[in-house]
Amino acid sequence: MDLVFVVAFSSWLAPALVSAADDEKDFDSAFHYDYESLRIGGLVFAIALFLLGIFLVASKYTSLRQM
């Protein structure tokens, strides 16, 4: 379970650091969505849910084989 957390956190951390390093944003302009960060966040969330699902299925499968 710790490995899943580390993978999910590290896959989120790298894009967050890259987007935080972008200093060319004009904060006085009109509001606009940052679609790149939204897309990356959605992909990380989807991957985390997918891996969690695989982990749950695998853990139930192994517990049923022991019986």
Backbone as CSV, one residue per row, in Angstrom:
resi,resn,N_x,N_y,N_z,CA_x,CA_y,CA_z,C_x,C_y,C_z
1,MET,0.826,-1.193,0.000,0.000,0.000,0.000,0.867,1.252,0.000
2,ASP,1.998,1.173,0.689,2.893,2.323,0.715,3.469,2.601,-0.664
3,LEU,3.707,1.551,-1.435,4.239,1.722,-2.776,3.243,2.463,-3.655
4,VAL,1.962,2.151,-3.524,0.933,2.845,-4.301,0.913,4.328,-3.948
5,PHE,1.032,4.622,-2.669,1.036,6.009,-2.229,2.253,6.750,-2.767
6,VAL,3.414,6.115,-2.720,4.643,6.746,-3.203,4.564,6.989,-4.702
7,VAL,4.061,6.025,-5.460,3.939,6.197,-6.912,2.948,7.305,-7.240
8,ALA,1.813,7.317,-6.558,0.816,8.352,-6.819,1.345,9.735,-6.447
9,PHE,2.036,9.829,-5.323,2.557,11.116,-4.898,3.668,11.601,-5.807
10,SER,4.557,10.701,-6.214,5.663,11.120,-7.079,5.168,11.484,-8.470
11,SER,4.119,10.823,-8.961,3.589,11.181,-10.275,2.839,12.511,-10.219
12,TRP,2.395,12.909,-9.030,1.736,14.202,-8.883,2.749,15.306,-8.638
13,LEU,3.823,14.969,-7.978,4.785,15.977,-7.547,5.559,16.589,-8.709
14,ALA,5.997,15.798,-9.647,6.817,16.308,-10.756,6.065,17.349,-11.604
15,PRO,4.836,17.090,-12.060,4.129,18.128,-12.822,3.808,19.364,-11.981
16,ALA,3.580,19.166,-10.690,3.281,20.311,-9.834,4.494,21.217,-9.703
17,LEU,5.668,20.628,-9.600,6.887,21.437,-9.509,7.177,22.159,-10.814
18,VAL,6.911,21.511,-11.929,7.142,22.145,-13.227,6.174,23.298,-13.436
19,SER,4.906,23.107,-13.080,3.938,24.180,-13.261,4.172,25.319,-12.268
20,ALA,4.744,25.016,-11.093,5.042,26.064,-10.123,6.229,26.907,-10.566
21,ALA,7.096,26.342,-11.378,8.279,27.068,-11.852,7.945,28.025,-12.990
22,ASP,6.732,27.960,-13.520,6.327,28.822,-14.630,5.981,30.209,-14.078
23,ASP,6.883,31.186,-14.282,6.697,32.529,-13.739,6.149,33.522,-14.753
24,GLU,5.713,33.068,-15.909,5.256,33.970,-16.955,3.762,34.268,-16.883
25,LYS,3.118,33.963,-15.794,1.681,34.184,-15.666,1.409,35.631,-15.267
26,ASP,0.375,36.188,-15.874,-0.048,37.542,-15.557,-1.270,37.444,-14.643
27,PHE,-1.080,37.740,-13.371,-2.167,37.580,-12.416,-3.171,38.733,-12.453
28,ASP,-2.891,39.788,-13.195,-3.827,40.893,-13.317,-4.796,40.714,-14.480
29,SER,-4.583,39.737,-15.331,-5.470,39.520,-16.471,-6.742,38.805,-16.011
30,ALA,-7.675,38.654,-16.935,-8.935,37.980,-16.629,-8.678,36.513,-16.292
31,PHE,-9.579,35.936,-15.536,-9.407,34.547,-15.107,-9.507,33.603,-16.295
32,HIS,-8.633,32.634,-16.329,-8.700,31.566,-17.325,-8.253,30.267,-16.671
33,TYR,-8.809,29.175,-17.167,-8.491,27.866,-16.621,-7.126,27.413,-17.114
34,ASP,-6.393,26.746,-16.239,-5.131,26.130,-16.611,-5.428,24.676,-16.975
35,TYR,-5.750,24.458,-18.237,-6.196,23.139,-18.672,-5.102,22.085,-18.575
36,GLU,-3.855,22.483,-18.703,-2.770,21.514,-18.611,-2.694,20.933,-17.201
37,SER,-2.742,21.764,-16.188,-2.705,21.275,-14.804,-3.953,20.466,-14.478
38,LEU,-5.089,20.891,-15.005,-6.330,20.163,-14.774,-6.267,18.776,-15.405
39,ARG,-5.726,18.703,-16.608,-5.602,17.419,-17.292,-4.618,16.500,-16.567
40,ILE,-3.494,17.042,-16.137,-2.501,16.238,-15.419,-3.073,15.756,-14.093
41,GLY,-3.767,16.629,-13.389,-4.391,16.223,-12.129,-5.424,15.135,-12.328
42,GLY,-6.210,15.242,-13.387,-7.210,14.216,-13.693,-6.573,12.881,-14.028
43,LEU,-5.483,12.929,-14.785,-4.783,11.686,-15.121,-4.178,11.032,-13.888
44,VAL,-3.599,11.835,-13.015,-3.025,11.283,-11.782,-4.117,10.668,-10.917
45,PHE,-5.252,11.336,-10.821,-6.376,10.820,-10.042,-6.890,9.516,-10.640
46,ALA,-7.005,9.467,-11.966,-7.480,8.254,-12.628,-6.492,7.103,-12.433
47,ILE,-5.203,7.388,-12.536,-4.201,6.342,-12.344,-4.223,5.831,-10.902
48,ALA,-4.374,6.745,-9.950,-4.429,6.330,-8.543,-5.640,5.437,-8.290
49,LEU,-6.794,5.796,-8.846,-7.986,4.960,-8.678,-7.822,3.612,-9.369
50,PHE,-7.218,3.613,-10.548,-6.988,2.371,-11.275,-6.079,1.443,-10.485
51,LEU,-4.972,1.979,-9.976,-4.047,1.153,-9.201,-4.683,0.667,-7.897
52,LEU,-5.496,1.501,-7.288,-6.201,1.089,-6.074,-7.173,-0.052,-6.380
53,GLY,-7.856,0.038,-7.500,-8.759,-1.037,-7.907,-8.033,-2.332,-8.168
54,ILE,-6.904,-2.249,-8.878,-6.101,-3.448,-9.133,-5.610,-4.043,-7.813
55,PHE,-5.170,-3.185,-6.901,-4.701,-3.647,-5.597,-5.823,-4.345,-4.827
56,LEU,-7.026,-3.782,-4.838,-8.146,-4.392,-4.120,-8.533,-5.738,-4.727
57,VAL,-8.573,-5.806,-6.050,-8.919,-7.071,-6.703,-7.850,-8.120,-6.410
58,ALA,-6.595,-7.730,-6.479,-5.513,-8.681,-6.222,-5.514,-9.144,-4.774
59,SER,-5.803,-8.253,-3.852,-5.789,-8.646,-2.444,-6.968,-9.574,-2.134
60,LYS,-8.126,-9.355,-2.733,-9.265,-10.254,-2.509,-9.014,-11.593,-3.181
61,TYR,-8.362,-11.579,-4.333,-8.070,-12.823,-5.035,-7.102,-13.684,-4.235
62,THR,-6.095,-13.059,-3.667,-5.108,-13.832,-2.896,-5.721,-14.331,-1.585
63,SER,-6.619,-13.566,-0.987,-7.234,-14.025,0.266,-8.211,-15.175,-0.005
64,LEU,-8.824,-15.206,-1.180,-9.730,-16.303,-1.512,-8.952,-17.593,-1.844
65,ARG,-7.754,-17.451,-2.386,-6.946,-18.628,-2.740,-6.407,-19.303,-1.492
66,GLN,-6.259,-18.589,-0.409,-5.718,-19.178,0.812,-6.746,-20.034,1.530
67,MET,-8.000,-19.835,1.262,-9.063,-20.601,1.952,-9.182,-21.997,1.437
